[in-house]
Amino acid sequence: MIYDSILSKYKTNEKQLALLIDPDKFPDDHQKKLEKILTTITPDILLVGGSLVSNHTNEFVQKLKETIDLPVTLYPGSSTQFASSADAILFISLISGRNPEFLISHHVSVAPLIKKAGLEAIPTGYMLVDGGKQTSVQYISQTQPIPSHKDDIAIATALAGQFLGMKLIYMDAGSGAKNPVPASMIQSVKTQLDIPLLIGGGLNSAKKIETACKSGADMVVVGNALEKDLSQLTEFYQTVKTC
């Protein structure tokens, strides 16, 4: 099970790397490059999805799994991104926002499909943090990000997610964020949580990834930085595993 693997590494303080693939931004030649890279390193989890995806997610996952021998976990921006060919799904609730569509409505729509397909559903509390510019997730979800200097709001929101039964907390500055989630916020939230903490958005260099890990991230999520240069994945993986 995907979550059991995450939790096992979390309990031994092993830092983890998630590779996020946006189907709209992953050309065929990238799939061949990724296949070659995966002969030397293996991300802890492979995520597929995004805030707005026009490609058919199920067909993309099927094609990806033809050449890549890794379980695929959905990272859906909405219920339309469901794929029965995946192995698991982050059952994401946007707990930093107040838009009911992304708190529960999409979940109700897709829950029967998840049950029918037998996917592993991982309850995930998603927190959007201000990354210095408006991101796709902010625009699509019509929610305000948590101000980057409001550690108290971040702590309270993360704890609420944990108490609601979330198994993961994912703090995200958004794809292509100008600034990643601040180290001080990561530290503050980490000290209060009893479940794995994921950090994403704006992690476009090994240095920023190292800072996130050392600040308390149990898993870092990278995607946007690799869309132009997938070869960075090896460096990012080595950085995470040596933190």
N, C-alpha and C positions, 0 to 999 in steps of 0.2 A: 504493500500500500504506500502511496506517495506521502501521506501525512506521517505515517509511522517512520519513514526514512528521515523526514525533516526533523521530527521530534527526537529521534535517536541521536542524530548529530548535534542537535541543540543541547541535549543533556550532557554531552561530552565536550561542550564548548567549541565544537568545530564550526568555523565560519563557512557559509555556504554561498554559492553563486547560482543565480537564476538567469537563464538566457531567455529574453522576451523577443519573440518574432511577430512582427506585424505582417499579416498576409499581403497587404497592399504594398509593402516596401521590401519584399524579399523575392528578388528575381530568381529565375531558374539557375543561373550560374552561382548564386549564393548557396544554393542547396548542395551543389557539387563541392564547393569550397568547405562548407560546414562538415560534410561527410569526411573529408580529408582531415580536418582539424580534430574531429572526434575520435580519430585513431590514436591521438596522443593525450587528450584531456577530455573529461566528461563533466559537464555542468551538473550541479546537484538536482536541478529541475529545469525542464524545458517548457516555457509558457508560450501560448499562441493566442493573440488577440490584440485589441486596441480600442481606443475611444470610438473610432469610426472606421469600420471595415466594409469595403464594397465587394471584395472577393468572397466567393462562397466558402465559408470556413470549413465545412465538412469535407469538401473536395480538396481543399488545401492540406488539411490534416492527413487525409488518405494518401495524397501524393508525397507528403513529407515522410510518412512512415514507411513508404516503399524503399527508401534508401537510408533512412536514419533509424538505428536500432535503440531508440530511447522512448520511454513513456511520454505522452503529450498531455499537458495539463492546460485546460482552457483558462484564459484570462479575459473574460468577456466584458465588453463595454455595454452590452445590452443582451436581452434574451434572443435577439436575432442571430447572435454569433454562436449559438449552440451547435455542437458537432458530435453526433453519436459515435463517430470513429475515434474520438479522444479516449483517454484512460481516466482522466479526472477533471474536475472543474473547481476553480476557486469560486466559491459561492459568495460573491462580493456584495457587501452592503456598504454604501457610501455614508458612513456614520458621522463624517464631518459636515455633511450637508443636511438640508431639511426638505429636499425634494423627495416626496413619497415614491416616485417612479423608481428611484435608485436605492431606496431604503427597503422596499418590499414588493412593489408592483411587478417588476421584471422577474422577480424570484418566483412569484405565484404562477406566472405564465410558463416558466420553463421547468418547474419542479416535476411535473408528470413526465416530461421527456427525459429528465435525468434518471428518474426511477425506472422507466421503461428500458433505457439504454444500459443501465447498471453502472453508470459512472460513479466514481468516488467523489463525493461532494465535501469540500473543505470550507467550512464557514470562515469567512475572512472579513475583518473590519477594515475598510479602506478609508484613509484620512488624507485629504488633499491639503498640501501645505504650499503657501505662496513661494513660488520659485523665481519671482522677479519679472514675470511677464504672463499674460493670459495664455493658458494652454488649451489644447483640444478638450481635455476632460472637463475643464471649468466651463467652457462654452457649451459643450454637449449636455452636461448634467445641470447647467444653470444653477450652480451652487458656488458659494464663496469659499476660497481656501482659508485655512487657518493662518493668521498672520505669523510670519517667520520668527517674530520675537515674543510670541505668546506661548511660552512653554507650559504655563498653567492650564491653558485651554487644551493643549495637546495631551497633557497628562490625564486630565479629566475625561477627554474623549476616548483615549485609549483604554482607560480603566472601565468606562461604560461598555465598550465593546467586549472586553474580557468578561465582565459580569453578565453580559447578555449571552455568553456562551461561545463567542468567537474563538476559533482555535489559532488564528494568526492575526496579527495587526500589521497592516501595510501602510507606512507613511510615504507619500509620493509627492514630489515637487512637480510632476507632470513630464510627459515626453518632451525632450528638448529644452528643459527648463534652463533659465539663465544661471540660477543658483540652486545647488542641491539643498536638501533638508539640512539645517544648521547642526553642527556637532553638538552644541549645547542642548538643543531640543531632543536629539537622539539620546544623549546621556540622561536627560531628565526623565524621559519616557521609559527608557530601559530599566532604570532603578525601581520603577513602580510595577512593572509587568511580570507576570508569571508564565507567559506564553511567548513563542518566538516573534521577534520583531523584524519585519522586512523593510528595507529602505530602497527607494528608487527615484529616478528623475534627476537629470543633470549630472549623472555619474559618468562623465565622458573622458576620464583619465585615471590611470592607476593611482595617482596621488589622492584624488577625491574618493576613490573606492577604499583606499587604505584608511583615510580619515573616518569614513562612515563605519568601517569595521571596528576600528579602535575606539570609536565613540559608543559602540554598543550594538550595532546592527548584527543580528544573527544571520541574516541573508541579505545580499545586495542584488538588485535587479538591474540588468543592463540590456539595452536594446537599441535605442536611437543612435548611440555612438558607434555601433557596429554595422549600421546600415550601409555606410560608405567603405568601411575598412574592417571586414570580418576577422582579419588576422589578429586584431587586438584582443580577441577573446582569450588567446593563450596567455598573454601578459596579465589580463584581468583575473583569470583563473589562478595564476601563480601568486598574484598579489593577495587574493582572498585567502588562499590556503596557507600563506606564510604569516598572516596577521596573528 
